[in-house]
Amino acid sequence: MKEGNELLELLSSFSCEKDEDIEYFLHHRAIEFEKLSKARTYLVFDQDQLENKEKNLTIYGYISIALKILSVPQEMSNRMRKELDGFSAKIHGEQISDFPCYLIGQLSKNSNVKSEGISGKQLIDFASDIIAASVEAVGGRYMMIECRNKEKLIQFYQDNYFSEVARIPDEDQPMVQMIRKIG
């Protein structure tokens, strides 16, 4: 893979017209998160470009995966808590309120690649494959996303088998937490 300035130049070629934060993360934070082991970022390229060892690679999309604790609302039923835990709704008589998850922290297509690019579903499938390898090594039951509270975005994730768990109120940017069972 490329190093130093070449890598920064490659990353800066990525554009996300729909969400500046996603673009900003890849341009300015992904390498730092990688070095700190806060997240792993995976770039998606055209296979022909890679096989032909082309110098000017095009990033078709990217995903970033991390670990996160899902803290569920107090009013969540014991039945749902048991489903999330896979074993019990309580530990030492207390309701379980925190569940470890794999977080798909970033997921985006490159706005500069118009036609034969990659689909959002393909990016989710790619993230699922990476998470499945982690599950094989260390276990885990759920993957999650936190997306903006936009109907089209929520529908996209619901179409890809994510279910809403909670809404995160925020004056500037309310978010929706959604999960999907692994496997």
N, CA and C atoms as an extended XYZ file, in Angstrom:
549
Properties=species:S:1:pos:R:3:atomname:S:1:resname:S:1:resid:I:1 pbc="F F F"
N         0.842       -1.192        0.000 N   MET     1
C         0.000        0.000        0.000 CA  MET     1
C         0.872        1.235        0.000 C   MET     1
N         0.290        2.337       -0.299 N   LYS     2
C         1.016        3.591       -0.399 CA  LYS     2
C         1.427        4.088        0.991 C   LYS     2
N         2.427        4.965        1.018 N   GLU     3
C         2.895        5.509        2.287 CA  GLU     3
C         2.897        7.023        2.264 C   GLU     3
N         2.881        7.616        3.466 N   GLY     4
C         3.064        9.043        3.637 CA  GLY     4
C         2.177        9.910        2.782 C   GLY     4
N         2.813       10.807        2.030 N   ASN     5
C         2.081       11.777        1.217 CA  ASN     5
C         1.208       11.115        0.158 C   ASN     5
N         1.674       10.000       -0.394 N   GLU     6
C         0.867        9.295       -1.401 CA  GLU     6
C        -0.446        8.807       -0.794 C   GLU     6
N        -0.376        8.287        0.434 N   LEU     7
C        -1.586        7.812        1.104 CA  LEU     7
C        -2.523        8.983        1.389 C   LEU     7
N        -1.984       10.089        1.889 N   LEU     8
C        -2.817       11.262        2.163 CA  LEU     8
C        -3.472       11.779        0.884 C   LEU     8
N        -2.726       11.757       -0.196 N   GLU     9
C        -3.272       12.198       -1.488 CA  GLU     9
C        -4.397       11.265       -1.939 C   GLU     9
N        -4.184        9.965       -1.773 N   LEU    10
C        -5.217        8.990       -2.135 CA  LEU    10
C        -6.471        9.216       -1.297 C   LEU    10
N        -6.307        9.354        0.010 N   LEU    11
C        -7.457        9.563        0.890 CA  LEU    11
C        -8.186       10.858        0.545 C   LEU    11
N        -7.431       11.901        0.201 N   SER    12
C        -8.061       13.190       -0.107 CA  SER    12
C        -8.844       13.158       -1.420 C   SER    12
N        -8.652       12.121       -2.235 N   SER    13
C        -9.405       12.005       -3.484 CA  SER    13
C       -10.832       11.513       -3.245 C   SER    13
N       -11.125       11.076       -2.031 N   PHE    14
C       -12.453       10.571       -1.690 CA  PHE    14
C       -13.387       11.746       -1.404 C   PHE    14
N       -14.607       11.650       -1.891 N   SER    15
C       -15.602       12.697       -1.667 CA  SER    15
C       -16.928       12.070       -1.248 C   SER    15
N       -17.583       12.708       -0.301 N   CYS    16
C       -18.938       12.294        0.085 CA  CYS    16
C       -19.810       13.541        0.089 C   CYS    16
N       -20.529       13.752       -0.998 N   GLU    17
C       -21.362       14.939       -1.159 CA  GLU    17
C       -22.515       14.991       -0.157 C   GLU    17
N       -22.966       13.820        0.315 N   LYS    18
C       -24.131       13.772        1.198 CA  LYS    18
C       -23.783       14.022        2.666 C   LYS    18
N       -22.510       13.841        3.054 N   ASP    19
C       -22.152       13.974        4.470 CA  ASP    19
C       -20.692       14.401        4.616 C   ASP    19
N       -20.491       15.662        4.913 N   GLU    20
C       -19.136       16.196        5.059 CA  GLU    20
C       -18.362       15.523        6.195 C   GLU    20
N       -19.060       15.082        7.258 N   ASP    21
C       -18.386       14.435        8.382 CA  ASP    21
C       -17.714       13.130        7.962 C   ASP    21
N       -18.365       12.384        7.074 N   ILE    22
C       -17.796       11.126        6.589 CA  ILE    22
C       -16.536       11.401        5.777 C   ILE    22
N       -16.600       12.403        4.944 N   GLU    23
C       -15.433       12.791        4.156 CA  GLU    23
C       -14.315       13.288        5.077 C   GLU    23
N       -14.657       14.120        6.051 N   TYR    24
C       -13.674       14.668        6.985 CA  TYR    24
C       -12.964       13.546        7.740 C   TYR    24
N       -13.724       12.539        8.190 N   PHE    25
C       -13.119       11.430        8.928 CA  PHE    25
C       -12.021       10.763        8.106 C   PHE    25
N       -12.314       10.436        6.868 N   LEU    26
C       -11.327        9.746        6.047 CA  LEU    26
C       -10.120       10.646        5.764 C   LEU    26
N       -10.350       11.901        5.510 N   HIS    27
C        -9.257       12.826        5.187 CA  HIS    27
C        -8.390       13.170        6.390 C   HIS    27
N        -8.995       13.251        7.594 N   HIS    28
C        -8.275       13.829        8.729 CA  HIS    28
C        -8.187       12.965        9.978 C   HIS    28
N        -9.006       11.932       10.100 N   ARG    29
C        -9.033       11.184       11.359 CA  ARG    29
C        -8.721        9.694       11.233 C   ARG    29
N        -8.945        9.117       10.074 N   ALA    30
C        -8.824        7.662        9.915 CA  ALA    30
C        -7.435        7.154       10.282 C   ALA    30
N        -6.396        7.834        9.836 N   ILE    31
C        -5.035        7.375       10.139 CA  ILE    31
C        -4.762        7.460       11.635 C   ILE    31
N        -5.212        8.534       12.272 N   GLU    32
C        -5.035        8.688       13.715 CA  GLU    32
C        -5.787        7.582       14.472 C   GLU    32
N        -7.018        7.299       14.082 N   PHE    33
C        -7.792        6.236       14.719 CA  PHE    33
C        -7.106        4.888       14.523 C   PHE    33
N        -6.516        4.694       13.358 N   GLU    34
C        -5.791        3.452       13.065 CA  GLU    34
C        -4.599        3.300       14.012 C   GLU    34
N        -3.808        4.347       14.125 N   LYS    35
C        -2.609        4.314       14.984 CA  LYS    35
C        -2.956        4.083       16.448 C   LYS    35
N        -4.073        4.639       16.894 N   LEU    36
C        -4.507        4.506       18.287 CA  LEU    36
C        -5.324        3.236       18.532 C   LEU    36
N        -5.529        2.439       17.500 N   SER    37
C        -6.356        1.222       17.569 CA  SER    37
C        -7.774        1.520       18.050 C   SER    37
N        -8.287        2.683       17.679 N   LYS    38
C        -9.672        3.035       18.007 CA  LYS    38
C       -10.641        2.472       16.971 C   LYS    38
N       -10.156        2.291       15.755 N   ALA    39
C       -10.991        1.763       14.675 CA  ALA    39
C       -10.077        1.281       13.565 C   ALA    39
N       -10.620        0.424       12.730 N   ARG    40
C        -9.938       -0.017       11.521 CA  ARG    40
C       -10.748        0.490       10.339 C   ARG    40
N       -10.042        1.075        9.388 N   THR    41
C       -10.694        1.616        8.207 CA  THR    41
C       -10.286        0.791        7.000 C   THR    41
N       -11.279        0.400        6.219 N   TYR    42
C       -11.063       -0.441        5.045 CA  TYR    42
C       -11.480        0.327        3.805 C   TYR    42
N       -10.570        0.404        2.863 N   LEU    43
C       -10.824        1.084        1.600 CA  LEU    43
C       -11.234        0.053        0.554 C   LEU    43
N       -12.175        0.406       -0.294 N   VAL    44
C       -12.651       -0.486       -1.343 CA  VAL    44
C       -12.178        0.059       -2.686 C   VAL    44
N       -11.465       -0.799       -3.421 N   PHE    45
C       -10.905       -0.429       -4.716 CA  PHE    45
C       -11.493       -1.308       -5.810 C   PHE    45
N       -11.273       -0.909       -7.039 N   ASP    46
C       -11.614       -1.715       -8.198 CA  ASP    46
C       -10.565       -2.827       -8.318 C   ASP    46
N       -11.005       -4.048       -8.408 N   GLN    47
C       -10.093       -5.180       -8.457 CA  GLN    47
C        -9.157       -5.120       -9.659 C   GLN    47
N        -9.654       -4.685      -10.805 N   ASP    48
C        -8.806       -4.577      -11.998 CA  ASP    48
C        -7.665       -3.593      -11.778 C   ASP    48
N        -7.950       -2.463      -11.136 N   GLN    49
C        -6.897       -1.486      -10.848 CA  GLN    49
C        -5.818       -2.102       -9.954 C   GLN    49
N        -6.242       -2.876       -8.970 N   LEU    50
C        -5.277       -3.508       -8.074 CA  LEU    50
C        -4.447       -4.563       -8.794 C   LEU    50
N        -5.121       -5.411       -9.564 N   GLU    51
C        -4.420       -6.483      -10.278 CA  GLU    51
C        -3.445       -5.936      -11.309 C   GLU    51
N        -3.797       -4.826      -11.938 N   ASN    52
C        -2.922       -4.212      -12.934 CA  ASN    52
C        -1.896       -3.262      -12.315 C   ASN    52
N        -1.923       -3.187      -10.970 N   LYS    53
C        -0.982       -2.344      -10.212 CA  LYS    53
C        -0.941       -0.914      -10.739 C   LYS    53
N        -2.135       -0.389      -11.017 N   GLU    54
C        -2.235        0.984      -11.500 CA  GLU    54
C        -1.769        1.950      -10.417 C   GLU    54
N        -1.123        3.017      -10.843 N   LYS    55
C        -0.595        3.999       -9.891 CA  LYS    55
C        -1.698        4.878       -9.324 C   LYS    55
N        -2.674        5.246      -10.133 N   ASN    56
C        -3.742        6.140       -9.694 CA  ASN    56
C        -4.986        5.339       -9.322 C   ASN    56
N        -4.973        4.806       -8.108 N   LEU    57
C        -6.112        4.027       -7.631 CA  LEU    57
C        -7.280        4.941       -7.314 C   LEU    57
N        -8.472        4.398       -7.461 N   THR    58
C        -9.693        5.106       -7.116 CA  THR    58
C       -10.337        4.395       -5.932 C   THR    58
N       -10.619        5.143       -4.879 N   ILE    59
C       -11.353        4.585       -3.742 CA  ILE    59
C       -12.829        4.574       -4.117 C   ILE    59
N       -13.439        3.403       -4.147 N   TYR    60
C       -14.851        3.290       -4.494 CA  TYR    60
C       -15.742        3.538       -3.273 C   TYR    60
N       -15.221        3.216       -2.113 N   GLY    61
C       -15.959        3.412       -0.875 CA  GLY    61
C       -15.067        3.051        0.287 C   GLY    61
N       -15.589        3.240        1.481 N   TYR    62
C       -14.830        2.824        2.659 CA  TYR    62
C       -15.764        2.538        3.820 C   TYR    62
N       -15.254        1.754        4.751 N   ILE    63
C       -15.951        1.483        6.005 CA  ILE    63
C       -14.944        1.599        7.129 C   ILE    63
N       -15.433        1.933        8.285 N   SER    64
C       -14.605        1.997        9.480 CA  SER    64
C       -15.330        1.210       10.565 C   SER    64
N       -14.613        0.312       11.215 N   ILE    65
C       -15.224       -0.577       12.207 CA  ILE    65
C       -14.504       -0.422       13.533 C   ILE    65
N       -15.273       -0.379       14.615 N   ALA    66
C       -14.722       -0.243       15.961 CA  ALA    66
C       -15.564       -1.077       16.926 C   ALA    66
N       -15.144       -1.102       18.154 N   LEU    67
C       -15.930       -1.722       19.218 CA  LEU    67
C       -16.673       -0.623       19.963 C   LEU    67
N       -17.871       -0.932       20.426 N   LYS    68
C       -18.643        0.055       21.172 CA  LYS    68
C       -19.591       -0.663       22.111 C   LYS    68
N       -19.901       -0.005       23.203 N   ILE    69
C       -20.898       -0.520       24.136 CA  ILE    69
C       -22.240        0.119       23.803 C   ILE    69
N       -23.234       -0.719       23.593 N   LEU    70
C       -24.600       -0.261       23.390 CA  LEU    70
C       -25.246       -0.167       24.763 C   LEU    70
N       -25.616        1.022       25.193 N   SER    71
C       -26.337        1.227       26.447 CA  SER    71
C       -27.808        1.381       26.105 C   SER    71
N       -28.608        0.444       26.575 N   VAL    72
C       -30.025        0.431       26.198 CA  VAL    72
C       -30.846        1.280       27.166 C   VAL    72
N       -31.972        1.800       26.677 N   PRO    73
C       -32.840        2.616       27.527 CA  PRO    73
C       -33.401        1.812       28.696 C   PRO    73
N       -33.635        2.474       29.801 N   GLN    74
C       -34.143        1.845       31.027 CA  GLN    74
C       -35.466        1.132       30.776 C   GLN    74
N       -36.305        1.689       29.896 N   GLU    75
C       -37.635        1.122       29.660 CA  GLU    75
C       -37.636       -0.111       28.759 C   GLU    75
N       -36.469       -0.533       28.264 N   MET    76
C       -36.419       -1.727       27.415 CA  MET    76
C       -36.864       -2.953       28.210 C   MET    76
N       -37.642       -3.804       27.569 N   SER    77
C       -38.185       -4.985       28.230 CA  SER    77
C       -37.094       -6.003       28.565 C   SER    77
N       -37.373       -6.822       29.578 N   ASN    78
C       -36.446       -7.897       29.941 CA  ASN    78
C       -36.318       -8.912       28.816 C   ASN    78
N       -37.406       -9.119       28.061 N   ARG    79
C       -37.360      -10.045       26.934 CA  ARG    79
C       -36.329       -9.573       25.902 C   ARG    79
N       -36.334       -8.268       25.594 N   MET    80
C       -35.381       -7.730       24.627 CA  MET    80
C       -33.957       -7.768       25.184 C   MET    80
N       -33.808       -7.488       26.474 N   ARG    81
C       -32.475       -7.565       27.099 CA  ARG    81
C       -31.922       -8.992       27.008 C   ARG    81
N       -32.788       -9.965       27.255 N   LYS    82
C       -32.359      -11.361       27.167 CA  LYS    82
C       -31.957      -11.713       25.735 C   LYS    82
N       -32.722      -11.207       24.761 N   GLU    83
C       -32.379      -11.439       23.353 CA  GLU    83
C       -31.018      -10.836       23.026 C   GLU    83
N       -30.775       -9.618       23.487 N   LEU    84
C       -29.487       -8.963       23.222 CA  LEU    84
C       -28.333       -9.714       23.877 C   LEU    84
N       -28.537      -10.142       25.115 N   ASP    85
C       -27.484      -10.845       25.850 CA  ASP    85
C       -27.309      -12.284       25.368 C   ASP    85
N       -28.410      -12.904       24.958 N   GLY    86
C       -28.351      -14.288       24.511 CA  GLY    86
C       -28.464      -15.293       25.636 C   GLY    86
N       -28.465      -14.801       26.877 N   PHE    87
C       -28.495      -15.717       28.018 CA  PHE    87
C       -29.502      -15.265       29.073 C   PHE    87
N       -29.376      -14.014       29.504 N   SER    88
C       -30.195      -13.535       30.597 CA  SER    88
C       -30.456      -12.037       30.450 C   SER    88
N       -31.488      -11.567       31.151 N   ALA    89
C       -31.787      -10.139       31.161 CA  ALA    89
C       -31.155       -9.459       32.377 C   ALA    89
N       -30.696      -10.279       33.321 N   LYS    90
C       -30.153       -9.731       34.566 CA  LYS    90
C       -28.840      -10.410       34.923 C   LYS    90
N       -28.020       -9.691       35.663 N   ILE    91
C       -26.800      -10.246       36.228 CA  ILE    91
C       -26.718       -9.762       37.670 C   ILE    91
N       -26.587      -10.709       38.595 N   HIS    92
C       -26.583      -10.413       40.033 CA  HIS    92
C       -27.819       -9.622       40.442 C   HIS    92
N       -28.981       -9.958       39.828 N   GLY    93
C       -30.244       -9.315       40.160 CA  GLY    93
C       -30.467       -7.959       39.521 C   GLY    93
N       -29.500       -7.428       38.821 N   GLU    94
C       -29.622       -6.115       38.169 CA  GLU    94
C       -29.861       -6.290       36.668 C   GLU    94
N       -30.698       -5.451       36.107 N   GLN    95
C       -30.926       -5.486       34.665 CA  GLN    95
C       -29.616       -5.214       33.930 C   GLN    95
N       -29.366       -6.004       32.899 N   ILE    96
C       -28.204       -5.740       32.048 CA  ILE    96
C       -28.560       -4.553       31.168 C   ILE    96
N       -27.691       -3.556       31.167 N   SER    97
C       -28.001       -2.357       30.391 CA  SER    97
C       -26.945       -2.052       29.324 C   SER    97
N       -25.821       -2.739       29.370 N   ASP    98
C       -24.745       -2.496       28.412 CA  ASP    98
C       -24.388       -3.784       27.683 C   ASP    98
N       -24.272       -3.662       26.358 N   PHE    99
C       -23.981       -4.820       25.519 CA  PHE    99
C       -22.857       -4.462       24.553 C   PHE    99
N       -21.823       -5.306       24.456 N   PRO   100
C       -20.755       -5.015       23.500 CA  PRO   100
C       -21.234       -5.254       22.070 C   PRO   100
N       -20.824       -4.382       21.170 N   CYS   101
C       -21.203       -4.489       19.755 CA  CYS   101
C       -20.018       -4.103       18.881 C   CYS   101
N       -20.095       -4.536       17.647 N   TYR   102
C       -19.177       -4.055       16.618 CA  TYR   102
C       -19.861       -2.850       15.975 C   TYR   102
N       -19.187       -1.734       15.971 N   LEU   103
C       -19.745       -0.510       15.417 CA  LEU   103
C       -19.235       -0.280       14.002 C   LEU   103
N       -20.156       -0.155       13.071 N   ILE   104
C       -19.788        0.338       11.746 CA  ILE   104
C       -19.863        1.852       11.881 C   ILE   104
N       -18.720        2.445       12.186 N   GLY   105
C       -18.683        3.867       12.509 CA  GLY   105
C       -18.781        4.759       11.297 C   GLY   105
N       -18.267        4.307       10.174 N   GLN   106
C       -18.324        5.069        8.924 CA  GLN   106
C       -18.617        4.076        7.811 C   GLN   106
N       -19.394        4.526        6.853 N   LEU   107
C       -19.715        3.698        5.697 CA  LEU   107
C       -20.145        4.656        4.592 C   LEU   107
N       -19.403        4.640        3.491 N   SER   108
C       -19.761        5.583        2.438 CA  SER   108
C       -19.201        5.173        1.087 C   SER   108
N       -19.954        5.559        0.060 N   LYS   109
C       -19.486        5.437       -1.316 CA  LYS   109
C       -18.790        6.739       -1.684 C   LYS   109
N       -17.909        6.674       -2.659 N   ASN   110
C       -17.205        7.846       -3.164 CA  ASN   110
C       -18.098        8.563       -4.178 C   ASN   110
N       -18.424        9.812       -3.888 N   SER   111
C       -19.274       10.597       -4.798 CA  SER   111
C       -18.610       10.839       -6.148 C   SER   111
N       -17.285       10.714       -6.212 N   ASN   112
C       -16.559       10.924       -7.470 CA  ASN   112
C       -16.677        9.733       -8.421 C   ASN   112
N       -17.144        8.596       -7.915 N   VAL   113
C       -17.327        7.405       -8.748 CA  VAL   113
C       -18.816        7.310       -9.036 C   VAL   113
N       -19.183        7.583      -10.264 N   LYS   114
C       -20.607        7.707      -10.579 CA  LYS   114
C       -21.288        6.399      -10.957 C   LYS   114
N       -20.931        5.788      -12.032 N   SER   115
C       -21.739        4.694      -12.559 CA  SER   115
C       -21.463        3.348      -11.891 C   SER   115
N       -20.515        2.625      -12.380 N   GLU   116
C       -20.293        1.225      -11.970 CA  GLU   116
C       -19.571        1.096      -10.625 C   GLU   116
N       -19.867        1.984       -9.705 N   GLY   117
C       -19.225        1.955       -8.396 CA  GLY   117
C       -19.708        0.802       -7.538 C   GLY   117
N       -19.758        1.047       -6.270 N   ILE   118
C       -20.164        0.040       -5.295 CA  ILE   118
C       -21.460        0.510       -4.640 C   ILE   118
N       -22.295       -0.431       -4.232 N   SER   119
C       -23.556       -0.063       -3.588 CA  SER   119
C       -23.378       -0.025       -2.074 C   SER   119
N       -24.300        0.662       -1.425 N   GLY   120
C       -24.299        0.683        0.039 CA  GLY   120
C       -24.466       -0.708        0.614 C   GLY   120
N       -25.309       -1.514       -0.018 N   LYS   121
C       -25.496       -2.898        0.444 CA  LYS   121
C       -24.191       -3.682        0.359 C   LYS   121
N       -23.431       -3.479       -0.722 N   GLN   122
C       -22.145       -4.171       -0.851 CA  GLN   122
C       -21.185       -3.739        0.265 C   GLN   122
N       -21.218       -2.464        0.643 N   LEU   123
C       -20.363       -2.002        1.737 CA  LEU   123
C       -20.773       -2.641        3.059 C   LEU   123
N       -22.079       -2.756        3.286 N   ILE   124
C       -22.548       -3.425        4.508 CA  ILE   124
C       -22.140       -4.894        4.492 C   ILE   124
N       -22.261       -5.556        3.347 N   ASP   125
C       -21.845       -6.957        3.240 CA  ASP   125
C       -20.350       -7.097        3.514 C   ASP   125
N       -19.565       -6.171        3.009 N   PHE   126
C       -18.121       -6.174        3.242 CA  PHE   126
C       -17.835       -6.009        4.737 C   PHE   126
N       -18.502       -5.054        5.379 N   ALA   127
C       -18.338       -4.858        6.830 CA  ALA   127
C       -18.748       -6.115        7.587 C   ALA   127
N       -19.835       -6.754        7.157 N   SER   128
C       -20.316       -7.980        7.810 CA  SER   128
C       -19.287       -9.097        7.709 C   SER   128
N       -18.618       -9.208        6.565 N   ASP   129
C       -17.580      -10.232        6.398 CA  ASP   129
C       -16.409       -9.990        7.343 C   ASP   129
N       -16.004       -8.739        7.489 N   ILE   130
C       -14.898       -8.413        8.395 CA  ILE   130
C       -15.306       -8.701        9.833 C   ILE   130
N       -16.508       -8.292       10.195 N   ILE   131
C       -17.004       -8.526       11.555 CA  ILE   131
C       -17.136      -10.020       11.822 C   ILE   131
N       -17.574      -10.792       10.841 N   ALA   132
C       -17.711      -12.250       11.006 CA  ALA   132
C       -16.368      -12.883       11.355 C   ALA   132
N       -15.284      -12.396       10.761 N   ALA   133
C       -13.953      -12.926       11.093 CA  ALA   133
C       -13.600      -12.602       12.542 C   ALA   133
N       -13.981      -11.423       13.006 N   SER   134
C       -13.734      -11.055       14.408 CA  SER   134
C       -14.579      -11.901       15.346 C   SER   134
N       -15.825      -12.141       14.963 N   VAL   135
C       -16.713      -12.975       15.781 CA  VAL   135
C       -16.136      -14.380       15.909 C   VAL   135
N       -15.589      -14.886       14.831 N   GLU   136
C       -14.971      -16.214       14.862 CA  GLU   136
C       -13.834      -16.257       15.887 C   GLU   136
N       -13.080      -15.165       15.984 N   ALA   137
C       -11.921      -15.121       16.888 CA  ALA   137
C       -12.304      -14.812       18.338 C   ALA   137
N       -13.259      -13.890       18.559 N   VAL   138
C       -13.521      -13.448       19.930 CA  VAL   138
C       -14.988      -13.466       20.342 C   VAL   138
N       -15.896      -13.770       19.424 N   GLY   139
C       -17.313      -13.795       19.757 CA  GLY   139
C       -17.970      -12.451       19.512 C   GLY   139
N       -19.241      -12.401       19.803 N   GLY   140
C       -20.036      -11.193       19.608 CA  GLY   140
C       -21.361      -11.564       18.987 C   GLY   140
N       -22.373      -10.744       19.264 N   ARG   141
C       -23.720      -11.074       18.802 CA  ARG   141
C       -24.332      -10.034       17.876 C   ARG   141
N       -23.899       -8.767       18.022 N   TYR   142
C       -24.544       -7.699       17.261 CA  TYR   142
C       -23.542       -6.728       16.661 C   TYR   142
N       -23.954       -6.178       15.514 N   MET   143
C       -23.260       -5.031       14.944 CA  MET   143
C       -24.230       -3.863       15.055 C   MET   143
N       -23.688       -2.664       15.129 N   MET   144
C       -24.556       -1.500       15.246 CA  MET   144
C       -24.067       -0.355       14.375 C   MET   144
N       -24.969        0.554       14.129 N   ILE   145
C       -24.641        1.799       13.440 CA  ILE   145
C       -25.313        2.925       14.222 C   ILE   145
N       -24.774        4.099       14.079 N   GLU   146
C       -25.407        5.303       14.592 CA  GLU   146
C       -25.501        6.248       13.403 C   GLU   146
N       -26.719        6.469       12.952 N   CYS   147
C       -26.899        7.298       11.757 CA  CYS   147
C       -27.691        8.550       12.095 C   CYS   147
N       -27.609        9.488       11.198 N   ARG   148
C       -28.393       10.711       11.359 CA  ARG   148
C       -29.871       10.376       11.275 C   ARG   148
N       -30.659       11.182       11.941 N   ASN   149
C       -32.098       10.964       11.986 CA  ASN   149
C       -32.738       11.478       10.689 C   ASN   149
N       -32.460       10.750        9.616 N   LYS   150
C       -33.020       11.079        8.305 CA  LYS   150
C       -33.753        9.846        7.798 C   LYS   150
N       -35.003       10.034        7.397 N   GLU   151
C       -35.868        8.913        7.021 CA  GLU   151
C       -35.239        8.013        5.955 C   GLU   151
N       -34.650        8.595        4.927 N   LYS   152
C       -34.061        7.808        3.841 CA  LYS   152
C       -32.900        6.948        4.350 C   LYS   152
N       -32.100        7.489        5.241 N   LEU   153
C       -30.971        6.758        5.808 CA  LEU   153
C       -31.451        5.628        6.723 C   LEU   153
N       -32.424        5.932        7.557 N   ILE   154
C       -33.000        4.909        8.442 CA  ILE   154
C       -33.602        3.780        7.615 C   ILE   154
N       -34.316        4.130        6.550 N   GLN   155
C       -34.915        3.118        5.680 CA  GLN   155
C       -33.853        2.249        5.017 C   GLN   155
N       -32.747        2.862        4.585 N   PHE   156
C       -31.645        2.103        3.991 CA  PHE   156
C       -31.143        1.038        4.967 C   PHE   156
N       -30.924        1.408        6.209 N   TYR   157
C       -30.431        0.435        7.188 CA  TYR   157
C       -31.498       -0.606        7.525 C   TYR   157
N       -32.761       -0.202        7.604 N   GLN   158
C       -33.827       -1.178        7.842 CA  GLN   158
C       -33.903       -2.175        6.693 C   GLN   158
N       -33.716       -1.702        5.472 N   ASP   159
C       -33.705       -2.595        4.304 CA  ASP   159
C       -32.540       -3.578        4.354 C   ASP   159
N       -31.517       -3.254        5.152 N   ASN   160
C       -30.348       -4.115        5.326 CA  ASN   160
C       -30.335       -4.777        6.702 C   ASN   160
N       -31.538       -4.994        7.256 N   TYR   161
C       -31.779       -5.815        8.445 CA  TYR   161
C       -31.312       -5.198        9.762 C   TYR   161
N       -31.191       -3.900        9.842 N   PHE   162
C       -30.917       -3.226       11.109 CA  PHE   162
C       -32.249       -2.801       11.718 C   PHE   162
N       -32.310       -2.838       13.044 N   SER   163
C       -33.513       -2.424       13.770 CA  SER   163
C       -33.152       -1.301       14.727 C   SER   163
N       -34.040       -0.347       14.827 N   GLU   164
C       -33.800        0.786       15.724 CA  GLU   164
C       -33.858        0.338       17.177 C   GLU   164
N       -32.886        0.829       17.962 N   VAL   165
C       -32.845        0.540       19.397 CA  VAL   165
C       -33.125        1.803       20.199 C   VAL   165
N       -32.513        2.910       19.785 N   ALA   166
C       -32.660        4.147       20.564 CA  ALA   166
C       -32.420        5.358       19.685 C   ALA   166
N       -32.919        6.467       20.157 N   ARG   167
C       -32.661        7.763       19.532 CA  ARG   167
C       -31.774        8.542       20.488 C   ARG   167
N       -30.770        9.190       19.922 N   ILE   168
C       -29.841        9.979       20.726 CA  ILE   168
C       -30.155       11.444       20.451 C   ILE   168
N       -30.784       12.103       21.436 N   PRO   169
C       -31.134       13.507       21.212 CA  PRO   169
C       -29.883       14.384       21.230 C   PRO   169
N       -29.867       15.344       20.352 N   ASP   170
C       -28.757       16.292       20.279 CA  ASP   170
C       -29.291       17.508       19.532 C   ASP   170
N       -29.055       18.681       20.068 N   GLU   171
C       -29.553       19.895       19.415 CA  GLU   171
C       -29.067       20.021       17.985 C   GLU   171
N       -27.776       19.766       17.788 N   ASP   172
C       -27.176       19.958       16.474 CA  ASP   172
C       -27.409       18.783       15.528 C   ASP   172
N       -27.277       17.562       16.046 N   GLN   173
C       -27.319       16.396       15.168 CA  GLN   173
C       -27.914       15.180       15.886 C   GLN   173
N       -29.264       15.067       15.953 N   PRO   174
C       -29.847       13.874       16.579 CA  PRO   174
C       -29.473       12.617       15.781 C   PRO   174
N       -29.227       11.529       16.498 N   MET   175
C       -28.795       10.282       15.876 CA  MET   175
C       -29.756        9.154       16.250 C   MET   175
N       -29.694        8.104       15.449 N   VAL   176
C       -30.501        6.900       15.681 CA  VAL   176
C       -29.534        5.721       15.789 C   VAL   176
N       -29.643        4.957       16.879 N   GLN   177
C       -28.843        3.734       17.037 CA  GLN   177
C       -29.658        2.578       16.493 C   GLN   177
N       -28.997        1.758       15.662 N   MET   178
C       -29.659        0.600       15.085 CA  MET   178
C       -28.710       -0.591       15.208 C   MET   178
N       -29.284       -1.769       15.388 N   ILE   179
C       -28.471       -2.991       15.515 CA  ILE   179
C       -28.936       -4.051       14.537 C   ILE   179
N       -28.026       -4.989       14.303 N   ARG   180
C       -28.331       -6.143       13.455 CA  ARG   180
C       -27.628       -7.346       14.053 C   ARG   180
N       -28.368       -8.416       14.223 N   LYS   181
C       -27.787       -9.638       14.759 CA  LYS   181
C       -26.776      -10.202       13.762 C   LYS   181
N       -25.681      -10.685       14.296 N   ILE   182
C       -24.621      -11.264       13.442 CA  ILE   182
C       -24.956      -12.724       13.191 C   ILE   182
N       -24.851      -13.115       11.933 N   GLY   183
C       -25.036      -14.511       11.584 CA  GLY   183
C       -26.399      -14.878       11.133 C   GLY   183
